[in-house]
Amino acid sequence: MGALKRETHGDLPFGAATIRTIGRFRAEGTLIKGRDTHLAFGLGLVLLFRGFPGFAQQPNVSDPDNWMLEITRSSRAPIYSRMSAGGKEAQTVFNQLDWQPGWNHTDKSHPQPTGLGFIYRMQGTEVTVGVYLELDFAESRSRPRQEVTVGNFLLHSDQSITVSQLGQFGLQPVIVRLVTAKPPDATPPEIVNETSSLVVENVDQDRAEYKLSLRNTSELAAETVVVSVFDTQGRCKMHALSVWSGPAIPRGATGGFHLSFPIAGEDEGVVGAGGNSCSNAPEGSGESTSGTDSSRAEIPKIVIEAADFEDGSYEGNARKAAMLDAERLGRNIGRSRITALVKEQIMSTQPDGMAKLALVQAQVQALSNKVDPDALNSVLARFPAVPDSSKESVERDVRDGLLMEKGSFLSSLRLYRLELSQGQASDPSLQRWWDVTKRRGDFLAPPTIPDSK
């Protein structure tokens, strides 16, 4: 398999940094691996590179940065996917499917689709597109899941194809089009910067996102930056710019970040962690907008709302800074609880094996998500400008941190157990898996553990 590239709306790596879309956890998220080798939770869409039967590598490849693949599913806003560089193939997989009315997709007497995939690559001035389905053969033990090719297509600029063959599998048709990466009539966004130490050096955009470059003029490293993106319809998507290890922007350095646009039909409700307003209205003004106001068109806007620094100080919106502090506290509390539990099991007399891993997984899953009042009050004490009316949402932010840490740990452990069950790893060892995990500084370490010597 080739290099992995992540393209999830609002959660894109750029250089060493990653961007996390602020919002409630989505039930149908997908665990994916990014091009910066970190794992993250996606929102039902994965883009990666890999080989595909029938598509040979060709040296004659046009500049992929100038083109995007537009994929439009039934009653949904288009998704824009980037071409891969260097003549490599790119793949987009949808795990949320659009079924035909009346189709019984729970009927396991025949194979049912579980994923819809597109593999594409530029060859000169045209793009080859392969469409396939991941099918679940519930009645077959020998082949529980299989990929089935739907069709191979050739696209030129501004040409579209309708993949109607999906109908025989119970799915709505999908329209695929090759378009320029740059939108033809893009309105430059208004930039609102509520920090003093971060300076905007450049803003670029394509059909899917802004590319924002920020220079940190402070003597302190910026740990996390909160940026909100508003479109012309008033929809808003809020992002937290951070990295898994190290600051988002070191002192005196410039960081580049991808900020995905709000998606119609999906992001109207994405108004910030815990349901907080994504608006740039001043704290305490009472002007808490929802995620969208389709009755008015306006200039698109990028709002750099807050940044927190390595010494615990912050600039910008106090409520957004408190959100970052609360989530960080929640993650630290969650990590402490998990660490104590794992160490207890490592020291126990129960021998290593799948049963012990399953026990740890169950115990971590059962850990309480209740927020300790002292933890909540410690956040509020650090941010006196945050009104009392925000206490409940700050509590949710701490809980979000607990859930993120628990979810990260459980995902990594499940992947390790899956590899063991499939024979990709052997000799299960909680101690060795834990050593790899904690050495990464988070619970997103690759699950593969070297066999014992």
RATA-V421734 format. One record per helix or strand of 2 or more residues. SS is the DSSP state (@ for helix, = for strand). FROM is the first residue (numbers start at 1). LEN is the number of residues. If there is no record, write none. Layout:
SS&FROM&LEN + SS&FROM&LEN
//
This chain:
=&17&5 + =&31&3 + =&39&3 + =&45&4 + @&64&3 + =&67&6 + =&79&4 + =&90&5 + =&112&13 + =&126&11 + =&145&11 + =&160&4 + @&164&6 + =&174&7 + =&190&4 + =&198&8 + =&209&8 + =&222&9 + =&236&7 + =&254&7 + @&273&3 + =&301&9 + =&314&3 + @&318&29 + @&354&12 + @&373&10 + @&388&34 + @&430&10
//
